[in-house]
Amino acid sequence: MASSSHNPSILFKRTLSLADPSGFMLCYDSISQTSYPVINEVMHSISGSTDHNITYIAFETLNKPSFATNFIDVNEIGFAKVIDRVQSLLPSATATVRSKNLVVVDSLNHIALPHLSSFISSLISPHVTLLATYHKDLPEASTKVGFDNYPNAETLLQFMATSIFDIDPLIPSTLDSTELRESIEKFHIPRGLNRLQFKVNFTNRRRSGRSLLYELLVDTVAHTYEVFEDNTNENQEETPEMLQDLTTFNLSTSAKQKEAKDQVALPFLEAQSEFAGGTAIVYEYEKDDDYDEEDPYEDPF
């Protein structure tokens, strides 16, 4: 639940700039909106400081990004040697650390479920921040870990992450969410997706265990972050076209029916006018009522 004592934009900016300690920052992206602009926004936020050591672990990336200090190609050295290679590039836990160390993983989907938690925990330390991406629309391989109730990869990552960026595209006005989902399922990518402006469902977990949830509109061109407000359904009046073909009954309301509905005197309004400042029961007798004056339990007053 969002807290009014925290400014969402400031909290989001501090998380991107690594000002607030966050051991594991997780990006959820999809084919309709990649996490690449978020990664670049992190690099833009820390670009003013020169004391950052950035190690990039590539499962899908072929070329070394310009911001990376160290580049590790998993396909070249093999997954078994990745942890040893990363730890050789990072300071030890007992060393005096003056620089901030950031480890970027371009995709966690290529790590088998039995090795996922150990891979993440071996990279996180008090002086190292892990920034990793998980493609939420990529099917997960069915790998057994020996326990029937063991969580899937997405649930496990949500539990371990201290900051989550769930990235959604800004749907063009020519599409709705249903049409977009159907197009994506058919691998038909509509125009106007994967833009530099997008929506982020931002989750920030405090040390107390409390989670702060925000919906933010992120513009990586102007580097601005605002609270997302969906005004598509606000102040939208009922029209007969909206209720067409929903059922065989006539659900629309004519102007004459609306006027008659507004003129109906409701019983609770009468009670409020006659007994101002208190409550009362207003009862109107009908001819078929069986009222016994000697029975106090039938007295409506």
N, C-alpha and C positions, 0 to 999 in steps of 0.2 A: 504494500500500500504506500502511496506517495506521501511524503511528509512535507508540510508547509514550511518547516523550519530550514529546508534545504532548497537552494535555487537550482533547478534542474540543469540549466545551461552552464552554470559555474561548476557544478559537480561533474558534468560530462566533460568539460574542458580540462579540469584538473586530472581526471582519469586518463584522458588521452595524453596529457603532458607528463604522466608518471609522477605528478606531484603528490597524489594520494597513493599510499602503498597498496598495490593490488598484485598478488602473486601470479594469478592466472586470469588473463583476459581472453574471453572466448568470443569469436565472431561466427554467427550463424548466417550463411548466405545461401543463395539459390541461383539457378540459371537465369532467373529474371532480374536479379540484382546481386552483383558480385561484391565481395568484401574488400576488393582492391582499393576503392576510394577511402575506406576506413583505415586501412594500413597506411596509405599515403598521408592521411590526416594526422595519424600518430607521429609520423616522421616530420610533418610540418610543425607539429606542436613542440617537438623536442629539438628542432633544428637550431634554435638559438643557443643551445648549449653544446659544447664540444666534448664533454666528458661522458659520451655514450659509446658503449661497445655493443654493436648489433651483429648477432649471429643469425644467419638465415639458413633454415633447414628446408631443402627443396625436394618434395616428392613429385611435383608437377612442373615446376619452373625450370626452364632450360638455361637461362642466362642469369648471371649475377645482377641483382638490382643495384642501382646507383647508390642507395643509402646503406647497403650492407657493408660491414667491416670484414666479416668472414662469411664464406659461402660454402655450404656442405651439400653436395649432390648425393642423395641417398642411393640412387641407381648406380652410382659410380663406386661407392665404398661399401655398400650393403647395409641393411638395417641393423645388423648385430653390432656394427662398429660406430654407430651414430652417437650413442651416449658417451662413449670414451672420447670420441673426437670433440664433442661439445665441451665436456668437462676439462679437456686439455686447453681449451681456449678461454675458459672462465677462471676467475680467481677462486682459491680454495675458501672453504667456509670459515677458516680461522684467520685468513689474511685480512689486513686492514684495507678496506675497499673505499676508494674515493670516487670512482666513476660508477655510473649506472649501467647495468648490463641488461640487454633486451634480447630474448631469443624469439625469433619469428618462425612459425611453422605454416607452410602454405596450405596444407591439407592433412587433417587427422584421420580422414576416411581410409587411408592406406595402411593404417596400423590395426592389426588384428585385435579383437576385443580382449583376449587374455593378457596382452602386453600393453594395453592402453593406459591403465592407471599407473603402472610402474614407470612407463615412459614419461608421463607428465610429472609424477612425484620426484623423479630423478633430476628433472631440470629446474624445478622450483626451489628457491632458497631465499633467505632474507635479502640478498643483494642481487637477485636475478628475477626478472619479470618475464613470464611466458605469454606471448601473443600468438594465438593459433586460430585457424579457420576450420569450420566443419560444414560441409555441404549438406544441407538438410533435405534436399530432394534426390540425393544419391542413395540407391538401395544399399542396405547394410548386409554384409555377408553373414550368413548363419554359421557362426563359429561357437562351438560349445566350450564352456569353461569348467564344466564339472559340477555346476550347481544349477538346480532347476529354476530358482528364483533370482538368478543373477541379472542385474539390469542391463538393458541394451546400451549401446554407445552414447546415444543422445541423452538418456537419463543420467548416465554416469558422469558425463561432461557437465551437465547442469548442476550436479551435486558438488563437483570439485571446483568449478569456476567461481572466482570472487567478483568478476565483472562480466556481464554478458551483453553483447551487441547483436540483437536479433534484427537483421536488416531486411526491409521490405521495400519494393519499388513504389514510386508514385504512379498509380495506374492512370494512363492517359484518358482523357474525357471520352474518347471514342470506344472505350472498353469498359466492362464492369468486371468484378472479381470472378464471376462464374465463367465468363468468356475467356478471361486470362488463364484461369486454371485449366480449362479445356484445351486451349492452344498450347500451353506448356506441356500437358500430358501427351500431345501429339507431336512434340518437338517443333512446333511452329512458333517462332519467337516474334511477337508483334513489334512494330516500331515504337520507339519512345521508352524502352526499358534500358536498364544498366546506365542510368544517367548519373551525373555528379550531384544531383539533389535527390534525396531519398528519405525514407522514414526509418527510424531506429527505435526498437523497443529495448530500452536501456534498463538493465538490472544491476544495482550496486549493493553488494553485501557488506554490511558493517562488521566490525570485530565482535559486536554483541550478538551477531547472528541475525539481526534484523535486515530485511531486504527492502530497498527503495526501488520502486518501479515507475518509469516515465516513458512517455511516447514523445519522441523528439523529431523535428524536421531539420535535417542536416544539409547544409549547402557547403560543399567542399571547394567551391569556386570563391565564394566570399568568406569562407571559414566562419560561418555563423551557425548557431544552434538555438532553435526555438522550440517551445512546447507545441506539439502537433495538435491542431484543432480540425476535426472533420466537420465541415459545414455543408456536406452534400445533402443531408436530410433535414436540416434546420429550416424552419419556417416554410415547409413544403405543404401546400394546401391539398386537400383531397380533391381528386378529379375522377370523373367516371372511368377514364382510361386506365387508372391505377388498379381498379377493381374488376376490370373486364377479364372474362375467361377463367376466373378463379374458382367459380362454382356455378351451378345451374340457377342459384337464387340471385335475386337482384340486391346487391350489397351497396349500391350507390344511394346517396341521399339527395333529394331535390331541394331547391331553395325553399319551397313551401313547407316541406317536412322539417327542415332545419328551423324555420321560424316558429312552427308549432311546438317543436321540442323545447325551444328557448322560453316559451311562454308557460310551460308547465310549472305549477307551484309545488315545490318539493316539501315534504313534511318537516325536515330538519331546519329549513329556513324559517318556518313558522315558529318552531320552538326557540330559535335564536332571537327572534324579534319580540316574543312575548315574555321570555325569561332572560333578559339581558344579564350577563355576568354570572349565570348559573346554568344548571342542567335540569331538564324536566322531561316527562313523558307526555306526549300529546296523543290522546286516544279519542277517536271518533266512533260513537256507538252506531251500530247498524241494527236493522229491524230484527235480524235473526240472532242477535246476541242473547245469551242466557246469563243474566246478571242477577246474583243473589245478594241482597243488601246485608244479610246476616253473616255472610262469609267474608271475613276481613282479607283473606288471601286472594280474593278476586277483585279487590279494590285496586284499580290501576293507579291511584294516587297515593 
